[in-house]
Amino acid sequence: MNNQIRYIKHKDIDSENWGRCIENAVNSRIYANIWHLDRTAEVWDALVWGDYEFVMPLPVRKKWGITYVFQPLFCQQLGIFPKPAKLVSDLFYHELLKKFRYCDVHINSQNLATQTEKEIEFLPRQNYLLNLTYNYKALAKSYSTNTKRNIAKANSNGLQFVAGIRLDDYLAFKKANIIGEISKKELEKLRSLIAFGQYKGFGEIFGVYSPGNELCAAVYFCKWKNRVIYMNAATGKEGKNLGAMYFLVDNFIKANAEQELILDFEGSMVPGVARFYSGFGATAEAYFQLKFNRLPLPFRWFKKPPLIPPKEGDKRI
């Protein structure tokens, strides 16, 4: 192995040095914190350059005796921290190939998609970001015509925007209205993440109540550095009909305008969801899905479950 990069097991990671690296990184992401990885990945190791000058968290699982790298739920962007030069990126990707036969993970927007390792695919993905430093009037002016129309409709429906929704109420609402499948185990991970954010004071659940005083939409927002992240959301049938999520996001923007913050929608590859985000004036930010498959036959053909973990239904609007 390159003498600058070490593969370090989770139990041997220096938490103080790790924390310092992530805290000071120009491309710092909430997902790379130890407390976040412990709750989402459960088992994770890392590639570390020198004395934690650069780190790359690696969520790992084992199937049929094969250890592989995967992308955990509730964890949008990982990769190398801080922002690496091409040489550093190339060395990390080379070590990744040497250590694993299968990898499917999202790297952060400040990580390069290099062509040095031909076995690695870099598949483009889109995040959406909105700069909140402007006043609300200026921000609202950049909304799309469709978004303005939906907000006007929602404003006439007698909805109520509320901060500080109880975690148990949110999870019960989410479970009742989710599209697709999410396991009890994944819901417990979400509970742990939100509870920690609430306890530390950087996370809060915002909701919308119908005229009948029923919760009809809710979002868990959390703050990291200058980003406030639209991390998890749920909408009921009534909420969709009433335009509750448009109402919620518009009110959140209004409450946080003129602050040195970036609203990070976390993006989506689902066209309708991407339009919802961009409709608020959010601009696209590219990042990549890093993937390679060097499994022996016949395992190579298993490009989807059971190797890749299930994804939560992408219900955001």
N, C-alpha and C positions, 0 to 999 in steps of 0.2 A: 504493500500500500504506500501511496505517496507519503513521504515523511512529514508533510505539513498537515495531512488530514487523517483523523482517527475515527474509527467507528466505535461509538461509546454506547453501552447498554444503559437503559433508563436508570437503573439503580446506581450507576457510577457517574451520572451527570452532576456537575457542580452547579447547584441551583443558583447560587449567588452570581457566578460568572455568566450563567445562561441569562438570568434576569437582567443583568447589566447590559448584555449584548442586545437583547430585544428592546429594552427600554431606550437605548441610545441609537438604535438603527434608524436611518432616514426612511426606510421602508417598513417600519415597525407595524405589525398587525396583531390585533388582540388574540387571534387564533394560535399564535406561536408562544404565548405564555404557558408556563408549566401548569398552572391551575386549569387553563382551558384544555390543554392537551390531555391532562389526566382525566378530565370529565368526558371528553369526546372520543379519544382514541383508545383509552384504557392502557394498551400496551404500545409504547413508542420508544424508539431509540434515536440516535442522531449521528450525523457526520459533523465533526468539529475540526475547524482549521486552527492550528496552533493553540494559543491560550484563549480560546473562544473569541478570536477576532471575527470569524464567520461561523455560523451554525446552520444546519439544515435538519429540522425535525422530521422523523420518519415513522409515521404510524404503521405498525406491522401486525399482520395476522399470519396464522399458520393453517394450511389445509393440505391434507394428503402428504404431510411431511415437508411441504414447500412453504418457506417464509416469503411473504410478499408485502409490498408497500401499497396502501390503499388510502383513499380520501374519506375521512370520517364525515358523518352528518354533522351539521351545525358548525362547519369549519371550512370557510370558503377558500382561503388562500394560505398556502404554506410556502415552501421553497427555501431559498437561501437568504439569510439576514447577516449583516446589513446588505445594501445594494452591492452586488459583486461586479468586478470587471470581467471581461470575457475570459481571461485566463483562469480566474478563480471559478467561474461557472463551468468551464470545460473540465477542470480537475474534479469538481464535485460530481458532475454527470458521469465522468469516467469511473469514479469510485462506486457510484450507484449501480452502474452496469456490472462491475466486478462482483459486487456483493449480492445482487438479486437477479432472479430470472424473470420476475414479473413486477411491474410498477404501474400504477395509475393514480396520479396525484396532481393537484392543482398548485402551480407555483405562483408567486405574487407578481404584481404588475411591473415590478422593478427587476425582475429576473429575465435574462436573455434567453431567447430560443436559438441556440447555436446549432450549426450544422456539422460540428466536428464528429459527433457520435451518430453515425448513420442509422443505427438501430433504434434510436429514440424518435418518437413522433411528438411534435408540439402542435396540439390542436387549439386553435384560437377560441377564446370565450370572451364574453362581454360583461363588464360591471357597469353600473351607472352611478354617477356622482353629481351632487348639486352643491354649489358653493353658497353658503348661507350668509355671507358677509354683507350682502345687499339688503336694503329695506324690503319689507313685504310687498309693497306696491310694485317695485322693480322685478321682484321674483315672480309675482303673479302675472305680470305682463308677458313673461316668457312661457307661460303655460300654453299647451296646444288648444285649439278650438274645441276639440272633443273633451278635454279635461275641464276647461272653463264651463262647458255646457253641463257636465256631470256634477260639478261643484254647485252650480246654480240650482240644479234639480235637488241636490242633497240639502242645500240650505233652506229649501222650502218644505222639507219633510219633518221638521220638528225634532231633529236629532240633537243629542247632547254629547259633547266631547269631555271625557273624564280622564284624569291622570290617577295613577296609583291603584290600578285594578289588582285585586288579590290573585296571587299565583294559582291557588286551587281553582278559582273561578275561571281563570284563563285556560288552564289545562283541560278542565271539563268542557269548556266551550270548544277548544281546539279538537279534542277527541271526537266530539259530536259532529263536527263540521269538516273534518279533513277529507281531502280527495286522495285516493290511493291508500297505501298501507303504511302504518308506522307501528312498530312493536312496543310492547309495554316497556321493554328495556330502553328503547330510544326515547320514549316519553320521560323516563326517569332521568336520563342524561340531560334532557331539556330542563326538567325541574331543577336539577342540581346546578346547571349553568345560570338559570334565571335567579334562583335563590341566592347564589353567591354574588351575582351582580347587584341584587337588591340589598344584601347585607353590607357590601362594600360601598354602596351608594353611587355606582356608576351605571346602574340599569334600572329601568322602570317600564311598567306595562301601561299603555294608553288604550283607552277603549271608547267606543261609541254606543250609546244607548238609544233605542227606538222610542217613539212617543209612548209606547206601552211599557217603558222602563225595562226592556229586555236588552241584554248585551247582544249586539249584532255585528261587531267588528272589533278587532283588537290587534295591537302590535307590541312586541317587546323591543324597545330601543335600548342600546347600551353605548356608552361613550368610551373611546380609547384614543388618547392623544387629542388630535383636532378632528377626529371622525366621530360622528354619531351614527350608529349602525342600525339599520332596519333589519334586525336579525331574525325575527320570527313573527309570523302573522297568521291570522285566521279570520275568515268571513263566513257568516251564516247566509242562508238563502234570502232571508228578509233584508239583511245588510246589503247584499248584492243588488236587490231590487231598489233599495233606498239610496244607493250610491254612498254607503257608509264609509268605505275605505278611501274614496276620494275626499270625503269630509274630514276623515281622521288625518290624512297626510297633509291636507291644506292647513288644518288647524295647528298641526305640529310645526309646519314651516312658519306659520304666522307667529307662533310662540318663541321660535328660535332664530328668527331673522335678525340681521345686524350683529351676529356673533361670529367669532373666528372659528367657524365650524364647517365641515364638509358632511353633508348628509349622504351616507353610503348605503345605497339600496341593495347592495350585494349582487345585483345583476340577475339575469336569467337568459337561458337560451330558448325559452318558450316565447314565441313572437308576441302574443297578447300581453304577457306579463312585462316584456321589454317595452312595449308601447305604453303601458301604464306608467312605468318609471320615467321614460323619456318625455311623457306628456307633462310632467312637472318641470320641464326644462333641464332635466339631468342629462349630462353628456356621457358618452360611452368611454370606458377605460378598458383597454385590452389586457388580458392576461392569458396564460396558457395552461392547458392540461398536458402534463408530461406523461408519456405512456410508452412502455415497451413490453414485449412478450417474447421471451426466449425459453418458454417452457418446453419440455420434451413432448413429443407426440404421445398419446392423444390429448394431453392436457392443454396444448396450445390452442385448441379450438374453443376452450371455455373462456371466451372473452367477456361474458356476462355472468351473473350468478350461476354457481355458488361462489366463485372467486371474488366478485365485486359485491360489496354490501348493498342492501336495498336502499333506494332513495325515497325520501319523503315526497308525497304529492306536492307539486309546486303551486299552492293556492295562496295568492297574494292580493287579489283584487276582489 
